[in-house]
Amino acid sequence: MNMKKIFAAAIILSLSFALNAVYAYCENLKLDSVKLVNKPVFISIPAEVISKDRVSISSKITGYIRNLNVDIGDMVRKGDILLVIEKSATAQNIKQAQANVERAKAQLENAEFNYRKFLSLYKQKVISKKKFMDIKTDYEASKGAYEQARAGFKIAESLLGYSVVRSPVNGIISKKYVYDGDMAVVSQPLLEINSLNHLQVRAYVSSDILSKINKTKKINVKIKDRLVNLDVKYISLVSDPVSRTFEIKANLPAKIAANPGEFASLLIKIKTSPTIIINKRDLTKRGYIEGVFSVDKKGKAHFRIIRLGKSYKNEVEVLSGLYPGQKVVANPPLYLKNGMQINNEKK
């Protein structure tokens, strides 16, 4: 029994020595250098997505508004019913226009009868030319009045179809001027729709920022966590008298899914600044603490807590904890601990 305990203790002791050997000596670990590079410094300027095409929906008939189906911010498709205007006033106009046609027709028939009668008398030289011309003028005027009455009836009849107001484009309701029960009158604006077909990014910038934009006529725009480089299509020549800023606009590609009113930001490069960076593969965690393993001149590993800044694709800025030229372990293994010897490193 004692021999078994001695044997087990020997195995544990040998494993302990083996593990300690692994922990004390690490081979073939690649090292990265902490670099100091010049990185661009950007300022962020608020911007918004707007529609290049704004459609104002106006009333073509008079009547009370019923079934107003949309509100500000609602998405609409081309052909969707936005609201309905009661037909009673339009129907009354049609009735009146029909009465005007009948009255004009009766006057024309009477004028035509007189014209034909007096034309015969004129040919027989029974009446003077002046008398005949007066009759002829009255006849021509009656024909004109009849045609005008008919045209008015056709217009009134066609307006009946405008009682149902539909969206002419795909877009978003941006303004609402009326509510259910309001009286709509001819040419009164009812709604405004921002089309989704042609979107732009708009921002207001100071004169010093504008001078930087004028050099390249391009801007970096961040929208929905996506960074795109756009050509500036419009720059205001006159500053706003209150804010002293200039309006700029850039067309947004169709592949960028966005809606009018959505927030965006311009990232404008103003200078470059020396920045300490490391590769993201150098990062590791011990517990909940993030850091790196630096390697001193004697080849020993030391866990260092660092404070990170901006992220650049495969690299990250280090605000504190490291200095340029230091060696750090790339892809540090989980067994790596403080004080371990790093030998035969691959550079």
VEXDREN-822080 format. One record per residue (C-alpha): residue number from 1; residue in one letter; y, x, z. Coordinates in pm, whole numbers, padded with zeros to 5 digits, m for minus. Layout:
// residues N
{NUM,"A",{Y,X,Z}}
...
//
This chain:
// residues 347
{1,"M",{00000,00000,00000}}
{2,"N",{00229,00286,00086}}
{3,"M",{00142,00454,m00245}}
{4,"K",{00251,00141,m00437}}
{5,"K",{00587,00136,m00259}}
{6,"I",{00637,00504,m00328}}
{7,"F",{00549,00450,m00696}}
{8,"A",{00792,00153,m00731}}
{9,"A",{01069,00350,m00561}}
{10,"A",{01011,00638,m00802}}
{11,"I",{01043,00406,m01104}}
{12,"I",{01367,00251,m00972}}
{13,"L",{01507,00595,m00899}}
{14,"S",{01424,00721,m01248}}
{15,"L",{01585,00412,m01408}}
{16,"S",{01892,00465,m01194}}
{17,"F",{01920,00825,m01312}}
{18,"A",{01878,00710,m01671}}
{19,"L",{02150,00443,m01641}}
{20,"N",{02384,00683,m01469}}
{21,"A",{02329,00925,m01753}}
{22,"V",{02424,00656,m02005}}
{23,"Y",{02728,00550,m01805}}
{24,"A",{02843,00907,m01752}}
{25,"Y",{02804,01027,m02108}}
{26,"C",{02889,00832,m02426}}
{27,"E",{02837,00972,m02770}}
{28,"N",{02941,00864,m03117}}
{29,"L",{03234,00637,m03015}}
{30,"K",{03511,00619,m03272}}
{31,"L",{03867,00683,m03154}}
{32,"D",{04194,00542,m03288}}
{33,"S",{04539,00688,m03244}}
{34,"V",{04829,00497,m03093}}
{35,"K",{05092,00492,m03370}}
{36,"L",{05470,00471,m03378}}
{37,"V",{05590,00296,m03694}}
{38,"N",{05905,00126,m03814}}
{39,"K",{05853,m00249,m03819}}
{40,"P",{06101,m00506,m03952}}
{41,"V",{06293,m00712,m03699}}
{42,"F",{06345,m01076,m03794}}
{43,"I",{06566,m01351,m03658}}
{44,"S",{06453,m01713,m03676}}
{45,"I",{06693,m01974,m03815}}
{46,"P",{06614,m02348,m03783}}
{47,"A",{06549,m02528,m04110}}
{48,"E",{06414,m02864,m04221}}
{49,"V",{06216,m03012,m04507}}
{50,"I",{06419,m03252,m04719}}
{51,"S",{06355,m03451,m05033}}
{52,"K",{06528,m03345,m05350}}
{53,"D",{06494,m03703,m05474}}
{54,"R",{06629,m03978,m05251}}
{55,"V",{06594,m04333,m05377}}
{56,"S",{06829,m04605,m05256}}
{57,"I",{06679,m04956,m05268}}
{58,"S",{06947,m05220,m05331}}
{59,"S",{06930,m05597,m05361}}
{60,"K",{06962,m05755,m05704}}
{61,"I",{06972,m06111,m05571}}
{62,"T",{07123,m06301,m05280}}
{63,"G",{06903,m06452,m05013}}
{64,"Y",{06762,m06420,m04664}}
{65,"I",{06527,m06127,m04601}}
{66,"R",{06173,m06215,m04504}}
{67,"N",{05859,m06007,m04442}}
{68,"L",{06027,m05669,m04396}}
{69,"N",{05710,m05460,m04374}}
{70,"V",{05841,m05107,m04317}}
{71,"D",{06030,m04900,m04064}}
{72,"I",{06191,m04556,m04058}}
{73,"G",{05927,m04285,m04089}}
{74,"D",{05669,m04506,m04260}}
{75,"M",{05484,m04361,m04558}}
{76,"V",{05487,m04583,m04868}}
{77,"R",{05313,m04561,m05203}}
{78,"K",{05457,m04658,m05539}}
{79,"G",{05418,m05034,m05582}}
{80,"D",{05391,m05118,m05211}}
{81,"I",{05577,m05435,m05105}}
{82,"L",{05871,m05336,m04885}}
{83,"L",{06028,m05678,m04822}}
{84,"V",{06071,m06028,m04968}}
{85,"I",{06399,m06210,m05033}}
{86,"E",{06398,m06590,m05027}}
{87,"K",{06420,m06747,m05374}}
{88,"S",{06624,m07054,m05280}}
{89,"A",{06962,m06907,m05377}}
{90,"T",{06816,m06760,m05698}}
{91,"A",{06649,m07089,m05783}}
{92,"Q",{06984,m07265,m05737}}
{93,"N",{07146,m07011,m05967}}
{94,"I",{06880,m07078,m06228}}
{95,"K",{06943,m07451,m06202}}
{96,"Q",{07315,m07397,m06243}}
{97,"A",{07259,m07164,m06538}}
{98,"Q",{07038,m07426,m06705}}
{99,"A",{07313,m07687,m06658}}
{100,"N",{07563,m07446,m06815}}
{101,"V",{07334,m07405,m07118}}
{102,"E",{07301,m07781,m07165}}
{103,"R",{07677,m07832,m07132}}
{104,"A",{07752,m07548,m07376}}
{105,"K",{07496,m07688,m07620}}
{106,"A",{07658,m08031,m07615}}
{107,"Q",{08001,m07876,m07676}}
{108,"L",{07859,m07670,m07961}}
{109,"E",{07699,m07973,m08126}}
{110,"N",{08030,m08159,m08104}}
{111,"A",{08222,m07860,m08240}}
{112,"E",{07974,m07815,m08522}}
{113,"F",{08005,m08183,m08619}}
{114,"N",{08384,m08152,m08634}}
{115,"Y",{08362,m07828,m08828}}
{116,"R",{08139,m07976,m09096}}
{117,"K",{08355,m08288,m09122}}
{118,"F",{08682,m08098,m09150}}
{119,"L",{08526,m07846,m09387}}
{120,"S",{08460,m08131,m09630}}
{121,"L",{08816,m08262,m09585}}
{122,"Y",{08957,m07914,m09638}}
{123,"K",{08763,m07873,m09960}}
{124,"Q",{08909,m08207,m10074}}
{125,"K",{09252,m08071,m09976}}
{126,"V",{09300,m08361,m09741}}
{127,"I",{09394,m08137,m09443}}
{128,"S",{09591,m07818,m09424}}
{129,"K",{09438,m07475,m09399}}
{130,"K",{09591,m07427,m09052}}
{131,"K",{09424,m07743,m08924}}
{132,"F",{09089,m07632,m09066}}
{133,"M",{09120,m07283,m08914}}
{134,"D",{09188,m07435,m08573}}
{135,"I",{08870,m07640,m08602}}
{136,"K",{08676,m07335,m08722}}
{137,"T",{08804,m07125,m08431}}
{138,"D",{08696,m07392,m08185}}
{139,"Y",{08351,m07397,m08348}}
{140,"E",{08312,m07018,m08327}}
{141,"A",{08422,m07025,m07962}}
{142,"S",{08165,m07295,m07886}}
{143,"K",{07890,m07084,m08047}}
{144,"G",{07995,m06787,m07834}}
{145,"A",{08001,m06996,m07516}}
{146,"Y",{07653,m07129,m07591}}
{147,"E",{07508,m06781,m07648}}
{148,"Q",{07674,m06659,m07329}}
{149,"A",{07529,m06951,m07132}}
{150,"R",{07182,m06878,m07271}}
{151,"A",{07214,m06510,m07175}}
{152,"G",{07323,m06612,m06826}}
{153,"F",{07020,m06834,m06792}}
{154,"K",{06785,m06553,m06900}}
{155,"I",{06943,m06317,m06649}}
{156,"A",{06917,m06572,m06369}}
{157,"E",{06557,m06641,m06460}}
{158,"S",{06469,m06269,m06470}}
{159,"L",{06623,m06214,m06125}}
{160,"L",{06361,m06444,m05980}}
{161,"G",{06117,m06153,m06004}}
{162,"Y",{06338,m05939,m05782}}
{163,"S",{06263,m06152,m05478}}
{164,"V",{05968,m05920,m05406}}
{165,"V",{06101,m05566,m05350}}
{166,"R",{05850,m05288,m05414}}
{167,"S",{05867,m04911,m05366}}
{168,"P",{05943,m04727,m05692}}
{169,"V",{05803,m04394,m05563}}
{170,"N",{05566,m04231,m05318}}
{171,"G",{05771,m04135,m05016}}
{172,"I",{05888,m04189,m04661}}
{173,"I",{06138,m04447,m04538}}
{174,"S",{06438,m04245,m04421}}
{175,"K",{06700,m04518,m04369}}
{176,"K",{06687,m04887,m04293}}
{177,"Y",{06999,m05099,m04335}}
{178,"V",{06863,m05452,m04284}}
{179,"Y",{06623,m05650,m04068}}
{180,"D",{06423,m05969,m04101}}
{181,"G",{06656,m06269,m04122}}
{182,"D",{06956,m06075,m04255}}
{183,"M",{07131,m06201,m04566}}
{184,"A",{07088,m05973,m04865}}
{185,"V",{07366,m05975,m05123}}
{186,"V",{07378,m05825,m05469}}
{187,"S",{07416,m05442,m05471}}
{188,"Q",{07377,m05420,m05093}}
{189,"P",{07166,m05118,m04988}}
{190,"L",{06846,m05224,m04811}}
{191,"L",{06640,m04907,m04761}}
{192,"E",{06638,m04539,m04851}}
{193,"I",{06319,m04356,m04948}}
{194,"N",{06269,m03981,m04956}}
{195,"S",{06037,m03902,m05244}}
{196,"L",{05743,m03668,m05179}}
{197,"N",{05739,m03536,m05535}}
{198,"H",{06009,m03270,m05499}}
{199,"L",{06059,m03122,m05153}}
{200,"Q",{06302,m02854,m05043}}
{201,"V",{06371,m02643,m04736}}
{202,"R",{06732,m02660,m04619}}
{203,"A",{06907,m02439,m04365}}
{204,"Y",{07259,m02346,m04259}}
{205,"V",{07330,m01974,m04219}}
{206,"S",{07626,m01762,m04112}}
{207,"S",{07816,m01541,m04356}}
{208,"D",{07649,m01218,m04238}}
{209,"I",{07302,m01366,m04286}}
{210,"L",{07408,m01508,m04623}}
{211,"S",{07506,m01158,m04738}}
{212,"K",{07147,m01044,m04670}}
{213,"I",{07003,m01341,m04859}}
{214,"N",{07233,m01278,m05156}}
{215,"K",{07078,m00934,m05206}}
{216,"T",{06733,m01069,m05292}}
{217,"K",{06786,m01443,m05341}}
{218,"K",{06460,m01489,m05151}}
{219,"I",{06377,m01619,m04803}}
{220,"N",{06069,m01617,m04581}}
{221,"V",{05997,m01967,m04452}}
{222,"K",{05755,m02051,m04173}}
{223,"I",{05620,m02403,m04187}}
{224,"K",{05308,m02538,m04016}}
{225,"D",{05215,m02185,m03903}}
{226,"R",{05218,m02073,m04266}}
{227,"L",{05459,m01811,m04398}}
{228,"V",{05578,m01847,m04759}}
{229,"N",{05829,m01651,m04963}}
{230,"L",{06061,m01879,m05161}}
{231,"D",{06332,m01836,m05422}}
{232,"V",{06672,m01963,m05310}}
{233,"K",{06782,m02233,m05556}}
{234,"Y",{07114,m02338,m05404}}
{235,"I",{07383,m02166,m05199}}
{236,"S",{07697,m02352,m05096}}
{237,"L",{08015,m02177,m05205}}
{238,"V",{08215,m02334,m04923}}
{239,"S",{08133,m02309,m04554}}
{240,"D",{08119,m02606,m04320}}
{241,"P",{08466,m02633,m04158}}
{242,"V",{08318,m02696,m03812}}
{243,"S",{08013,m02468,m03790}}
{244,"R",{08137,m02205,m04039}}
{245,"T",{07789,m02193,m04191}}
{246,"F",{07671,m02211,m04551}}
{247,"E",{07405,m02450,m04677}}
{248,"I",{07110,m02299,m04865}}
{249,"K",{06811,m02469,m05027}}
{250,"A",{06478,m02353,m05167}}
{251,"N",{06214,m02557,m05350}}
{252,"L",{05889,m02601,m05161}}
{253,"P",{05569,m02553,m05368}}
{254,"A",{05354,m02863,m05412}}
{255,"K",{05060,m02680,m05251}}
{256,"I",{05248,m02679,m04917}}
{257,"A",{05172,m03015,m04756}}
{258,"A",{05490,m03126,m04577}}
{259,"N",{05701,m03434,m04514}}
{260,"P",{06078,m03486,m04526}}
{261,"G",{06233,m03428,m04184}}
{262,"E",{05966,m03178,m04080}}
{263,"F",{06080,m02870,m03888}}
{264,"A",{06067,m02524,m04046}}
{265,"S",{06232,m02188,m03983}}
{266,"L",{06372,m01902,m04186}}
{267,"L",{06267,m01551,m04090}}
{268,"I",{06544,m01316,m04195}}
{269,"K",{06498,m00938,m04173}}
{270,"I",{06800,m00781,m04003}}
{271,"K",{06679,m00426,m03933}}
{272,"T",{06377,m00204,m03863}}
{273,"S",{06278,m00082,m03518}}
{274,"P",{06034,00188,m03393}}
{275,"T",{05727,00004,m03268}}
{276,"I",{05415,00123,m03086}}
{277,"I",{05108,m00037,m03242}}
{278,"I",{04731,m00022,m03209}}
{279,"N",{04444,m00170,m03404}}
{280,"K",{04323,m00505,m03270}}
{281,"R",{03971,m00366,m03254}}
{282,"D",{04084,m00136,m02970}}
{283,"L",{04141,m00432,m02737}}
{284,"T",{03887,m00526,m02471}}
{285,"K",{03866,m00725,m02148}}
{286,"R",{03735,m00633,m01810}}
{287,"G",{03715,m00954,m01613}}
{288,"Y",{04020,m01152,m01722}}
{289,"I",{04238,m00845,m01777}}
{290,"E",{04311,m00728,m02129}}
{291,"G",{04358,m00361,m02205}}
{292,"V",{04224,m00054,m02384}}
{293,"F",{04024,00255,m02296}}
{294,"S",{04238,00564,m02348}}
{295,"V",{04078,00909,m02365}}
{296,"D",{04245,01205,m02192}}
{297,"K",{04241,01571,m02306}}
{298,"K",{03918,01631,m02115}}
{299,"G",{03748,01347,m02303}}
{300,"K",{03727,01104,m02011}}
{301,"A",{03781,00730,m02064}}
{302,"H",{04040,00540,m01859}}
{303,"F",{04093,00163,m01871}}
{304,"R",{04463,00085,m01919}}
{305,"I",{04630,m00251,m01877}}
{306,"I",{04883,m00304,m02158}}
{307,"R",{05144,m00563,m02246}}
{308,"L",{05127,m00689,m02601}}
{309,"G",{05401,m00808,m02835}}
{310,"K",{05397,m00932,m03193}}
{311,"S",{05081,m00956,m03398}}
{312,"Y",{05060,m00801,m03746}}
{313,"K",{04737,m00899,m03926}}
{314,"N",{04495,m00623,m03806}}
{315,"E",{04744,m00459,m03568}}
{316,"V",{04935,m00559,m03258}}
{317,"E",{05252,m00433,m03092}}
{318,"V",{05225,m00264,m02751}}
{319,"L",{05526,m00322,m02527}}
{320,"S",{05406,m00110,m02234}}
{321,"G",{05105,00088,m02113}}
{322,"L",{05062,00336,m02400}}
{323,"Y",{05258,00607,m02578}}
{324,"P",{05240,00734,m02938}}
{325,"G",{04967,00984,m03014}}
{326,"Q",{04728,00870,m02740}}
{327,"K",{04361,00832,m02831}}
{328,"V",{04195,00500,m02756}}
{329,"V",{03834,00389,m02801}}
{330,"A",{03773,00166,m03103}}
{331,"N",{03543,m00131,m03041}}
{332,"P",{03475,m00023,m02681}}
{333,"P",{03121,m00121,m02569}}
{334,"L",{03069,m00336,m02262}}
{335,"Y",{02902,m00053,m02070}}
{336,"L",{03209,00172,m02105}}
{337,"K",{03368,00234,m01764}}
{338,"N",{03639,00448,m01607}}
{339,"G",{03558,00817,m01590}}
{340,"M",{03289,00819,m01856}}
{341,"Q",{03281,01127,m02077}}
{342,"I",{03349,01064,m02446}}
{343,"N",{03196,01341,m02661}}
{344,"N",{03132,01392,m03031}}
{345,"E",{03386,01122,m03117}}
{346,"K",{03423,01026,m03479}}
{347,"K",{03784,01047,m03597}}
//
